[in-house]
């Protein structure tokens, strides 16, 4: 068995590295923080003002 300490060079190697126990905790926490930051940023945006579409639609008469 060789002791290979080189960083992963492809996506498969990166995924294998990321799911090993010590790194998995860090990747998991980083993903949670990233989701929280994106949702916080999206929630802090102000909605765009809707353009005026003219008079409101006419409803059917009650009868």
PyMOL Python script that loads the backbone (N, CA, C, O; Angstrom):
from pymol import cmd

cmd.read_pdbstr("""\
ATOM      1  N   UNK A   1       0.832  -1.170   0.000  1.00  0.00           N
ATOM      2  CA  UNK A   1       0.000   0.000   0.000  1.00  0.00           C
ATOM      3  C   UNK A   1       0.884   1.243   0.000  1.00  0.00           C
ATOM      4  O   UNK A   1       1.789   1.369   0.825  1.00  0.00           O
ATOM      5  N   UNK A   2       0.621   2.144  -0.913  1.00  0.00           N
ATOM      6  CA  UNK A   2       1.441   3.346  -0.990  1.00  0.00           C
ATOM      7  C   UNK A   2       0.804   4.470  -0.192  1.00  0.00           C
ATOM      8  O   UNK A   2      -0.411   4.523  -0.005  1.00  0.00           O
ATOM      9  N   UNK A   3       1.649   5.347   0.264  1.00  0.00           N
ATOM     10  CA  UNK A   3       1.171   6.505   1.017  1.00  0.00           C
ATOM     11  C   UNK A   3       1.122   7.686   0.055  1.00  0.00           C
ATOM     12  O   UNK A   3       2.129   8.364  -0.152  1.00  0.00           O
ATOM     13  N   UNK A   4      -0.052   7.934  -0.533  1.00  0.00           N
ATOM     14  CA  UNK A   4      -0.216   8.971  -1.545  1.00  0.00           C
ATOM     15  C   UNK A   4      -0.831  10.206  -0.904  1.00  0.00           C
ATOM     16  O   UNK A   4      -2.024  10.223  -0.602  1.00  0.00           O
ATOM     17  N   UNK A   5      -0.024  11.234  -0.698  1.00  0.00           N
ATOM     18  CA  UNK A   5      -0.501  12.458  -0.045  1.00  0.00           C
ATOM     19  C   UNK A   5      -0.705  13.597  -1.028  1.00  0.00           C
ATOM     20  O   UNK A   5      -0.903  14.740  -0.616  1.00  0.00           O
ATOM     21  N   UNK A   6      -0.659  13.302  -2.333  1.00  0.00           N
ATOM     22  CA  UNK A   6      -0.865  14.342  -3.324  1.00  0.00           C
ATOM     23  C   UNK A   6      -2.323  14.808  -3.323  1.00  0.00           C
ATOM     24  O   UNK A   6      -3.215  14.014  -3.023  1.00  0.00           O
ATOM     25  N   UNK A   7      -2.583  16.073  -3.653  1.00  0.00           N
ATOM     26  CA  UNK A   7      -3.968  16.538  -3.742  1.00  0.00           C
ATOM     27  C   UNK A   7      -4.662  15.892  -4.941  1.00  0.00           C
ATOM     28  O   UNK A   7      -4.008  15.566  -5.932  1.00  0.00           O
ATOM     29  N   UNK A   8      -5.974  15.706  -4.860  1.00  0.00           N
ATOM     30  CA  UNK A   8      -6.704  15.086  -5.967  1.00  0.00           C
ATOM     31  C   UNK A   8      -6.671  15.969  -7.210  1.00  0.00           C
ATOM     32  O   UNK A   8      -6.719  17.196  -7.113  1.00  0.00           O
ATOM     33  N   UNK A   9      -6.590  15.337  -8.373  1.00  0.00           N
ATOM     34  CA  UNK A   9      -6.466  16.090  -9.617  1.00  0.00           C
ATOM     35  C   UNK A   9      -7.719  16.030 -10.477  1.00  0.00           C
ATOM     36  O   UNK A   9      -7.834  16.802 -11.428  1.00  0.00           O
ATOM     37  N   UNK A  10      -8.643  15.160 -10.186  1.00  0.00           N
ATOM     38  CA  UNK A  10      -9.866  15.087 -10.984  1.00  0.00           C
ATOM     39  C   UNK A  10     -11.079  15.103 -10.059  1.00  0.00           C
ATOM     40  O   UNK A  10     -10.943  15.062  -8.836  1.00  0.00           O
ATOM     41  N   UNK A  11     -12.252  15.164 -10.654  1.00  0.00           N
ATOM     42  CA  UNK A  11     -13.482  15.271  -9.867  1.00  0.00           C
ATOM     43  C   UNK A  11     -13.721  14.024  -9.022  1.00  0.00           C
ATOM     44  O   UNK A  11     -14.170  14.124  -7.881  1.00  0.00           O
ATOM     45  N   UNK A  12     -13.427  12.864  -9.573  1.00  0.00           N
ATOM     46  CA  UNK A  12     -13.622  11.614  -8.822  1.00  0.00           C
ATOM     47  C   UNK A  12     -12.699  11.565  -7.607  1.00  0.00           C
ATOM     48  O   UNK A  12     -13.113  11.143  -6.527  1.00  0.00           O
ATOM     49  N   UNK A  13     -11.465  11.991  -7.781  1.00  0.00           N
ATOM     50  CA  UNK A  13     -10.527  12.019  -6.663  1.00  0.00           C
ATOM     51  C   UNK A  13     -10.924  13.042  -5.614  1.00  0.00           C
ATOM     52  O   UNK A  13     -10.781  12.801  -4.415  1.00  0.00           O
ATOM     53  N   UNK A  14     -11.423  14.183  -6.065  1.00  0.00           N
ATOM     54  CA  UNK A  14     -11.884  15.210  -5.135  1.00  0.00           C
ATOM     55  C   UNK A  14     -13.084  14.717  -4.332  1.00  0.00           C
ATOM     56  O   UNK A  14     -13.167  14.950  -3.126  1.00  0.00           O
ATOM     57  N   UNK A  15     -14.008  14.038  -5.001  1.00  0.00           N
ATOM     58  CA  UNK A  15     -15.172  13.496  -4.300  1.00  0.00           C
ATOM     59  C   UNK A  15     -14.752  12.436  -3.292  1.00  0.00           C
ATOM     60  O   UNK A  15     -15.264  12.408  -2.173  1.00  0.00           O
ATOM     61  N   UNK A  16     -13.825  11.566  -3.678  1.00  0.00           N
ATOM     62  CA  UNK A  16     -13.333  10.530  -2.758  1.00  0.00           C
ATOM     63  C   UNK A  16     -12.655  11.168  -1.560  1.00  0.00           C
ATOM     64  O   UNK A  16     -12.806  10.697  -0.433  1.00  0.00           O
ATOM     65  N   UNK A  17     -11.893  12.261  -1.803  1.00  0.00           N
ATOM     66  CA  UNK A  17     -11.229  12.967  -0.707  1.00  0.00           C
ATOM     67  C   UNK A  17     -12.245  13.637   0.210  1.00  0.00           C
ATOM     68  O   UNK A  17     -12.076  13.640   1.429  1.00  0.00           O
ATOM     69  N   UNK A  18     -13.315  14.213  -0.379  1.00  0.00           N
ATOM     70  CA  UNK A  18     -14.289  14.984   0.403  1.00  0.00           C
ATOM     71  C   UNK A  18     -15.176  14.115   1.276  1.00  0.00           C
ATOM     72  O   UNK A  18     -15.732  14.605   2.259  1.00  0.00           O
ATOM     73  N   UNK A  19     -15.326  12.827   0.942  1.00  0.00           N
ATOM     74  CA  UNK A  19     -16.229  11.987   1.740  1.00  0.00           C
ATOM     75  C   UNK A  19     -15.493  11.161   2.786  1.00  0.00           C
ATOM     76  O   UNK A  19     -16.115  10.349   3.471  1.00  0.00           O
ATOM     77  N   UNK A  20     -14.186  11.349   2.924  1.00  0.00           N
ATOM     78  CA  UNK A  20     -13.481  10.666   4.008  1.00  0.00           C
ATOM     79  C   UNK A  20     -13.801  11.401   5.312  1.00  0.00           C
ATOM     80  O   UNK A  20     -14.011  12.614   5.299  1.00  0.00           O
ATOM     81  N   UNK A  21     -13.838  10.683   6.432  1.00  0.00           N
ATOM     82  CA  UNK A  21     -14.370  11.253   7.669  1.00  0.00           C
ATOM     83  C   UNK A  21     -13.868  12.624   8.113  1.00  0.00           C
ATOM     84  O   UNK A  21     -14.718  13.472   8.386  1.00  0.00           O
ATOM     85  N   UNK A  22     -12.596  12.922   8.212  1.00  0.00           N
ATOM     86  CA  UNK A  22     -12.277  14.269   8.719  1.00  0.00           C
ATOM     87  C   UNK A  22     -12.744  15.385   7.786  1.00  0.00           C
ATOM     88  O   UNK A  22     -13.273  16.398   8.243  1.00  0.00           O
ATOM     89  N   UNK A  23     -12.548  15.198   6.477  1.00  0.00           N
ATOM     90  CA  UNK A  23     -12.927  16.229   5.538  1.00  0.00           C
ATOM     91  C   UNK A  23     -14.438  16.307   5.375  1.00  0.00           C
ATOM     92  O   UNK A  23     -14.966  17.378   5.078  1.00  0.00           O
ATOM     93  N   UNK A  24     -15.142  15.202   5.563  1.00  0.00           N
ATOM     94  CA  UNK A  24     -16.588  15.184   5.361  1.00  0.00           C
ATOM     95  C   UNK A  24     -17.284  16.156   6.314  1.00  0.00           C
ATOM     96  O   UNK A  24     -18.244  16.823   5.927  1.00  0.00           O
ATOM     97  N   UNK A  25     -16.810  16.238   7.544  1.00  0.00           N
ATOM     98  CA  UNK A  25     -17.402  17.178   8.495  1.00  0.00           C
ATOM     99  C   UNK A  25     -17.223  18.606   8.025  1.00  0.00           C
ATOM    100  O   UNK A  25     -18.154  19.409   8.092  1.00  0.00           O
ATOM    101  N   UNK A  26     -16.040  18.922   7.553  1.00  0.00           N
ATOM    102  CA  UNK A  26     -15.779  20.271   7.063  1.00  0.00           C
ATOM    103  C   UNK A  26     -16.585  20.609   5.822  1.00  0.00           C
ATOM    104  O   UNK A  26     -17.103  21.719   5.701  1.00  0.00           O
ATOM    105  N   UNK A  27     -16.695  19.661   4.900  1.00  0.00           N
ATOM    106  CA  UNK A  27     -17.475  19.884   3.679  1.00  0.00           C
ATOM    107  C   UNK A  27     -18.946  20.071   4.032  1.00  0.00           C
ATOM    108  O   UNK A  27     -19.618  20.927   3.456  1.00  0.00           O
ATOM    109  N   UNK A  28     -19.452  19.276   4.974  1.00  0.00           N
ATOM    110  CA  UNK A  28     -20.846  19.377   5.408  1.00  0.00           C
ATOM    111  C   UNK A  28     -21.119  20.740   6.048  1.00  0.00           C
ATOM    112  O   UNK A  28     -22.107  21.395   5.716  1.00  0.00           O
ATOM    113  N   UNK A  29     -20.257  21.162   6.951  1.00  0.00           N
ATOM    114  CA  UNK A  29     -20.446  22.457   7.610  1.00  0.00           C
ATOM    115  C   UNK A  29     -20.315  23.604   6.613  1.00  0.00           C
ATOM    116  O   UNK A  29     -21.062  24.579   6.692  1.00  0.00           O
ATOM    117  N   UNK A  30     -19.383  23.497   5.684  1.00  0.00           N
ATOM    118  CA  UNK A  30     -19.223  24.518   4.662  1.00  0.00           C
ATOM    119  C   UNK A  30     -20.472  24.615   3.789  1.00  0.00           C
ATOM    120  O   UNK A  30     -20.888  25.716   3.429  1.00  0.00           O
ATOM    121  N   UNK A  31     -21.072  23.476   3.447  1.00  0.00           N
ATOM    122  CA  UNK A  31     -22.289  23.483   2.637  1.00  0.00           C
ATOM    123  C   UNK A  31     -23.450  24.129   3.404  1.00  0.00           C
ATOM    124  O   UNK A  31     -24.217  24.898   2.826  1.00  0.00           O
ATOM    125  N   UNK A  32     -23.581  23.828   4.681  1.00  0.00           N
ATOM    126  CA  UNK A  32     -24.649  24.425   5.486  1.00  0.00           C
ATOM    127  C   UNK A  32     -24.471  25.945   5.586  1.00  0.00           C
ATOM    128  O   UNK A  32     -25.438  26.696   5.462  1.00  0.00           O
ATOM    129  N   UNK A  33     -23.243  26.389   5.809  1.00  0.00           N
ATOM    130  CA  UNK A  33     -22.980  27.821   5.902  1.00  0.00           C
ATOM    131  C   UNK A  33     -23.243  28.501   4.568  1.00  0.00           C
ATOM    132  O   UNK A  33     -23.793  29.602   4.530  1.00  0.00           O
ATOM    133  N   UNK A  34     -22.856  27.857   3.479  1.00  0.00           N
ATOM    134  CA  UNK A  34     -23.085  28.426   2.151  1.00  0.00           C
ATOM    135  C   UNK A  34     -24.572  28.554   1.854  1.00  0.00           C
ATOM    136  O   UNK A  34     -25.006  29.576   1.322  1.00  0.00           O
ATOM    137  N   UNK A  35     -25.362  27.537   2.188  1.00  0.00           N
ATOM    138  CA  UNK A  35     -26.814  27.606   1.972  1.00  0.00           C
ATOM    139  C   UNK A  35     -27.420  28.711   2.826  1.00  0.00           C
ATOM    140  O   UNK A  35     -28.286  29.450   2.356  1.00  0.00           O
ATOM    141  N   UNK A  36     -26.977  28.835   4.077  1.00  0.00           N
ATOM    142  CA  UNK A  36     -27.500  29.889   4.951  1.00  0.00           C
ATOM    143  C   UNK A  36     -27.160  31.265   4.402  1.00  0.00           C
ATOM    144  O   UNK A  36     -28.011  32.155   4.396  1.00  0.00           O
ATOM    145  N   UNK A  37     -25.933  31.453   3.942  1.00  0.00           N
ATOM    146  CA  UNK A  37     -25.532  32.758   3.414  1.00  0.00           C
ATOM    147  C   UNK A  37     -26.320  33.127   2.158  1.00  0.00           C
ATOM    148  O   UNK A  37     -26.738  34.274   2.006  1.00  0.00           O
ATOM    149  N   UNK A  38     -26.523  32.171   1.266  1.00  0.00           N
ATOM    150  CA  UNK A  38     -27.274  32.455   0.043  1.00  0.00           C
ATOM    151  C   UNK A  38     -28.723  32.775   0.376  1.00  0.00           C
ATOM    152  O   UNK A  38     -29.290  33.703  -0.201  1.00  0.00           O
ATOM    153  N   UNK A  39     -29.335  32.031   1.292  1.00  0.00           N
ATOM    154  CA  UNK A  39     -30.723  32.305   1.640  1.00  0.00           C
ATOM    155  C   UNK A  39     -30.853  33.631   2.393  1.00  0.00           C
ATOM    156  O   UNK A  39     -31.842  34.346   2.224  1.00  0.00           O
ATOM    157  N   UNK A  40     -29.864  33.961   3.219  1.00  0.00           N
ATOM    158  CA  UNK A  40     -29.887  35.249   3.916  1.00  0.00           C
ATOM    159  C   UNK A  40     -29.774  36.394   2.921  1.00  0.00           C
ATOM    160  O   UNK A  40     -30.481  37.395   3.033  1.00  0.00           O
ATOM    161  N   UNK A  41     -28.880  36.243   1.947  1.00  0.00           N
ATOM    162  CA  UNK A  41     -28.716  37.270   0.929  1.00  0.00           C
ATOM    163  C   UNK A  41     -29.979  37.413   0.086  1.00  0.00           C
ATOM    164  O   UNK A  41     -30.411  38.530  -0.197  1.00  0.00           O
ATOM    165  N   UNK A  42     -30.564  36.304  -0.312  1.00  0.00           N
ATOM    166  CA  UNK A  42     -31.786  36.364  -1.122  1.00  0.00           C
ATOM    167  C   UNK A  42     -32.933  36.974  -0.326  1.00  0.00           C
ATOM    168  O   UNK A  42     -33.761  37.684  -0.896  1.00  0.00           O
ATOM    169  N   UNK A  43     -33.001  36.715   0.970  1.00  0.00           N
ATOM    170  CA  UNK A  43     -34.053  37.288   1.792  1.00  0.00           C
ATOM    171  C   UNK A  43     -33.870  38.763   2.061  1.00  0.00           C
ATOM    172  O   UNK A  43     -34.832  39.463   2.376  1.00  0.00           O
ATOM    173  N   UNK A  44     -32.638  39.247   1.940  1.00  0.00           N
ATOM    174  CA  UNK A  44     -32.402  40.665   2.209  1.00  0.00           C
ATOM    175  C   UNK A  44     -32.589  41.537   0.972  1.00  0.00           C
ATOM    176  O   UNK A  44     -32.562  42.763   1.078  1.00  0.00           O
ATOM    177  N   UNK A  45     -32.776  40.933  -0.188  1.00  0.00           N
ATOM    178  CA  UNK A  45     -32.977  41.718  -1.403  1.00  0.00           C
ATOM    179  C   UNK A  45     -34.357  42.360  -1.385  1.00  0.00           C
ATOM    180  O   UNK A  45     -35.320  41.776  -0.888  1.00  0.00           O
ATOM    181  N   UNK A  46     -34.439  43.543  -1.919  1.00  0.00           N
ATOM    182  CA  UNK A  46     -35.728  44.223  -1.999  1.00  0.00           C
ATOM    183  C   UNK A  46     -36.407  43.813  -3.302  1.00  0.00           C
ATOM    184  O   UNK A  46     -35.763  43.778  -4.350  1.00  0.00           O
ATOM    185  N   UNK A  47     -37.691  43.504  -3.246  1.00  0.00           N
ATOM    186  CA  UNK A  47     -38.370  43.116  -4.484  1.00  0.00           C
ATOM    187  C   UNK A  47     -38.480  44.303  -5.439  1.00  0.00           C
ATOM    188  O   UNK A  47     -38.577  45.457  -5.019  1.00  0.00           O
ATOM    189  N   UNK A  48     -38.461  43.991  -6.716  1.00  0.00           N
ATOM    190  CA  UNK A  48     -38.618  45.045  -7.718  1.00  0.00           C
ATOM    191  C   UNK A  48     -40.065  45.505  -7.726  1.00  0.00           C
ATOM    192  O   UNK A  48     -40.981  44.717  -7.493  1.00  0.00           O
ATOM    193  N   UNK A  49     -40.259  46.780  -7.994  1.00  0.00           N
ATOM    194  CA  UNK A  49     -41.613  47.318  -8.021  1.00  0.00           C
ATOM    195  C   UNK A  49     -42.306  46.814  -9.283  1.00  0.00           C
ATOM    196  O   UNK A  49     -41.760  46.907 -10.382  1.00  0.00           O
ATOM    197  N   UNK A  50     -43.500  46.286  -9.114  1.00  0.00           N
ATOM    198  CA  UNK A  50     -44.256  45.784 -10.251  1.00  0.00           C
ATOM    199  C   UNK A  50     -44.763  46.962 -11.076  1.00  0.00           C
ATOM    200  O   UNK A  50     -45.208  47.963 -10.513  1.00  0.00           O
ATOM    201  N   UNK A  51     -44.702  46.856 -12.400  1.00  0.00           N
ATOM    202  CA  UNK A  51     -45.204  47.952 -13.229  1.00  0.00           C
ATOM    203  C   UNK A  51     -46.726  48.060 -13.130  1.00  0.00           C
ATOM    204  O   UNK A  51     -47.433  47.064 -12.976  1.00  0.00           O
ATOM    205  N   UNK A  52     -47.200  49.288 -13.222  1.00  0.00           N
ATOM    206  CA  UNK A  52     -48.649  49.497 -13.175  1.00  0.00           C
ATOM    207  C   UNK A  52     -49.263  48.934 -14.448  1.00  0.00           C
ATOM    208  O   UNK A  52     -48.842  49.274 -15.554  1.00  0.00           O
ATOM    209  N   UNK A  53     -50.259  48.071 -14.287  1.00  0.00           N
ATOM    210  CA  UNK A  53     -50.879  47.426 -15.442  1.00  0.00           C
ATOM    211  C   UNK A  53     -52.146  48.089 -15.872  1.00  0.00           C
ATOM    212  O   UNK A  53     -52.862  47.535 -16.706  1.00  0.00           O
ATOM    213  N   UNK A  54     -52.463  49.234 -15.356  1.00  0.00           N
ATOM    214  CA  UNK A  54     -53.694  49.896 -15.709  1.00  0.00           C
ATOM    215  C   UNK A  54     -54.757  49.653 -14.647  1.00  0.00           C
ATOM    216  O   UNK A  54     -54.433  49.298 -13.514  1.00  0.00           O
ATOM    217  N   UNK A  55     -56.021  49.841 -15.007  1.00  0.00           N
ATOM    218  CA  UNK A  55     -57.098  49.658 -14.027  1.00  0.00           C
ATOM    219  C   UNK A  55     -57.253  48.183 -13.658  1.00  0.00           C
ATOM    220  O   UNK A  55     -56.880  47.311 -14.442  1.00  0.00           O
ATOM    221  N   UNK A  56     -57.793  47.897 -12.483  1.00  0.00           N
ATOM    222  CA  UNK A  56     -57.988  46.502 -12.093  1.00  0.00           C
ATOM    223  C   UNK A  56     -59.021  45.824 -12.980  1.00  0.00           C
ATOM    224  O   UNK A  56     -59.855  46.479 -13.605  1.00  0.00           O
ATOM    225  N   UNK A  57     -58.950  44.517 -13.022  1.00  0.00           N
ATOM    226  CA  UNK A  57     -59.849  43.739 -13.861  1.00  0.00           C
ATOM    227  C   UNK A  57     -61.287  43.858 -13.343  1.00  0.00           C
ATOM    228  O   UNK A  57     -61.514  43.984 -12.140  1.00  0.00           O
ATOM    229  N   UNK A  58     -62.232  43.816 -14.248  1.00  0.00           N
ATOM    230  CA  UNK A  58     -63.655  43.902 -13.892  1.00  0.00           C
ATOM    231  C   UNK A  58     -64.138  42.526 -13.469  1.00  0.00           C
ATOM    232  O   UNK A  58     -63.863  41.531 -14.139  1.00  0.00           O
ATOM    233  N   UNK A  59     -64.863  42.471 -12.350  1.00  0.00           N
ATOM    234  CA  UNK A  59     -65.387  41.180 -11.898  1.00  0.00           C
ATOM    235  C   UNK A  59     -66.767  40.931 -12.500  1.00  0.00           C
ATOM    236  O   UNK A  59     -67.447  41.859 -12.939  1.00  0.00           O
ATOM    237  N   UNK A  60     -67.155  39.694 -12.510  1.00  0.00           N
ATOM    238  CA  UNK A  60     -68.478  39.349 -13.053  1.00  0.00           C
ATOM    239  C   UNK A  60     -69.563  39.853 -12.096  1.00  0.00           C
ATOM    240  O   UNK A  60     -69.355  39.873 -10.882  1.00  0.00           O
ATOM    241  N   UNK A  61     -70.707  40.254 -12.627  1.00  0.00           N
ATOM    242  CA  UNK A  61     -71.780  40.727 -11.738  1.00  0.00           C
ATOM    243  C   UNK A  61     -72.337  39.600 -10.893  1.00  0.00           C
ATOM    244  O   UNK A  61     -72.413  38.450 -11.325  1.00  0.00           O
ATOM    245  N   UNK A  62     -72.729  39.959  -9.665  1.00  0.00           N
ATOM    246  CA  UNK A  62     -73.318  38.970  -8.754  1.00  0.00           C
ATOM    247  C   UNK A  62     -74.766  38.763  -9.137  1.00  0.00           C
ATOM    248  O   UNK A  62     -75.490  39.713  -9.436  1.00  0.00           O
ATOM    249  N   UNK A  63     -75.167  37.540  -9.125  1.00  0.00           N
ATOM    250  CA  UNK A  63     -76.560  37.383  -9.489  1.00  0.00           C
ATOM    251  C   UNK A  63     -77.144  36.105  -9.243  1.00  0.00           C
ATOM    252  O   UNK A  63     -78.324  35.900  -9.528  1.00  0.00           O
TER     253      UNK A  63
END
""", "prot")
cmd.dss("prot")
cmd.show_as("cartoon", "prot")
cmd.util.cbc("prot")
cmd.orient("prot")
